[in-house]
């Protein structure tokens, strides 16, 4: 029998609080399907418990600790969220439940999958947009 441990409730609560505050800061919404949010929040909390940081649970890492130690690219809020306001986990989305894609490079997979999704709150978020390399 395989057993999985749940992250501590205090960690889950801390992640939920962070997510809500970051949504307010960025003008994003919760996904209309609460199971999406719940799954991502639990994954973030589990990674906090495992490696000490809210590492994006929607990626595969051969070595989670090496990912956390080597960069913060996939620590929530990830670089793509901070630069482009794009959340591939669907944790930070438009009211329709779609990720903002309008700021992504033209060849980004998010544009291929979703097309161009306009940012309903362009005056909020993208705190690291200045770090995007000039094209």
Rosetta blueprint (number, residue, H / E / L):
1 X L
2 X L
3 X L
4 X L
5 X L
6 X L
7 X L
8 X L
9 X H
10 X H
11 X H
12 X H
13 X H
14 X H
15 X H
16 X H
17 X H
18 X H
19 X H
20 X H
21 X H
22 X H
23 X H
24 X H
25 X H
26 X H
27 X L
28 X L
29 X E
30 X L
31 X L
32 X L
33 X L
34 X H
35 X H
36 X H
37 X H
38 X H
39 X H
40 X H
41 X H
42 X H
43 X H
44 X H
45 X H
46 X H
47 X H
48 X H
49 X H
50 X H
51 X H
52 X L
53 X L
54 X L
55 X E
56 X L
57 X L
58 X L
59 X L
60 X L
61 X L
62 X L
63 X L
64 X H
65 X H
66 X H
67 X H
68 X H
69 X H
70 X H
71 X L
72 X L
73 X L
74 X L
75 X E
76 X L
77 X L
78 X L
79 X H
80 X H
81 X H
82 X H
83 X H
84 X H
85 X L
86 X L
87 X L
88 X L
89 X L
90 X L
91 X L
92 X L
93 X E
94 X L
95 X L
96 X L
97 X L
98 X L
99 X L
100 X L
101 X L
102 X L
103 X L
104 X L
105 X L
106 X L
107 X L
108 X L
109 X H
110 X H
111 X H
112 X H
113 X H
114 X H
115 X L
116 X L
117 X L
118 X L
119 X L
120 X L
121 X L
122 X L
123 X L
124 X L
125 X L
126 X L
127 X L
128 X L
129 X H
130 X H
131 X H
132 X L
133 X L
134 X L
135 X L
